[in-house]
C-alpha cells in the first residue's frame, strides 16, 4: 500500500516540473490525472473478478509490475500522448490492481475475525506513501530531474516490492476463510441488500471531497494569504493527521463498534469542510486541514469491513469492486468539479461549502439505516462481550500448506 499509493500520489508532486519542462498546462495535466482516477475505478470490476478467480497475490504482483513499468516508461516520455498512455492508462491499470481492493481481499481472507483492525493497519500504508514517497519524489525531481525520479520510482517498486509479494503465501480464493453461513431468511436478505447499498452510497459520498480537497489545499491556502511554502505543506500535515487517526482507530476498535466510529468520522469531516469553506485565514485553514486528515482515510477500512462482513471468501473481490467503482467515480467527479469551479470563480470556497453536505448526508443515511443494516440489526447483533478483534491464530498457522505456492 505504501509503494502503490506513494508512487501514484507522487504524480501530483511532479506536475509542476513536467509543466516547466514540457510546457504542458495545469489543465492538461489535471485532465490526464482525471483519466487516471476514472480508469482506476472503471477497471475495478475486472480486478475484482481476477481476485476471485486467481487470488489476490497474483493480481497484486501483476498490478505492481505494471505500475513499475509505467514509471520506467515515463522516464522516457517526451510527448503528451506518451504521457497519457504511460500515466493515464498503464499507470491506472497498475494502480487499480495493486491498491486497496486486492490488498483488502487478501487481508480479509487472512484475518476473517479481525478484519476491521487488520484493514486499518494496512490502510495506514496510504498515509505512509504520502509522507515518505511523495516528498522524496519532489526533492529528487528538483535535484536530479523528472526522468531520474521516474526511474527511481519504477526501479524501487520492481526491486523492493515485487520480491516481497513473491515471498508471501498464496491464499486459496475459496478456502482461506470459513464457509459462508446458510442463506438468511427473506427479510434478513432484504436487510442485507439495504445495508450494503447504504454503505456503498456513503462510500461514494466519502470519496467525493477526498482527492479534490487534498489537491486543492495548497492553492486554497495561498488564496487566503498563506505563502506557497506554507500551502505546500498542508497535504503532508493532512496525511500525518490521517496516520494518527488510523492508529487511534485500531486502538478504539478493541472497545467500539466500527459503525460508531463511522458516525464520528463523517460528523468530524462535515465540521472540517465547513471550517475550510468559511475560513477567515491560514490559522483556521490549518485547523480544518488537520480535522479533514483525521476524518479521511480511516473511513475506508471501517466501510470495507462492514461491506464484506457477510461476504463469502470466493466473492470478496467482486463485492469490493462494486464499492470501489463507486468510490473512484465519485473521487474523479470531485476532482473535475474542483477544477471547474476554481476556473470559473477563482475560488474553491463555493465548492467546499456545498460539498460539506456529502459527509453530512452519509451520516444521515447511516443513522436512518442502522436497523436495516445486517451488521447491527437485532437478528445479527453480536453479544456485548464480542468485538471485531476476537483472537485468531497468527498468519503462519492460519494458512495451510495447500495454499502455499
Secondary structure, DSSP 8 states (H G I E B T S, - for coil): -HHHHHHHHHHHHHHHHHHHHH---HHHHHHHHHHHHHHHHHTHHHHHHHHHHH-HHHHHHHHHHHHHHHHHHHTT--SHHHHIIIIIIIIHHHHHTTSHHHHHHHHHHH-TTSHHHHHHHHHHHHHHIIIIIIHHHHHHHHHH-HHHHHHHHHHHIIIIIHHHHHHS----TTTSS--------HHHHHHHHHHHHHHHHHHHHHHHTHHHHHHHHHHHHHHTT--HHHHHTHHHHHHHHHHHHHHHHHHHTTTS-HHHHHHHHHHHHHHHHHHHHT--SHHHHHHHHHHHHHTSTHHHHHHHHHHTTT--GGGHHHHHHHHHHHHHHHHHHHHHHHHHHHHHHS-SHHHHHHHHHHHHHHHHHHHHTTTTSTTTSTTT---TT--TT-----HHHHS-GGG--
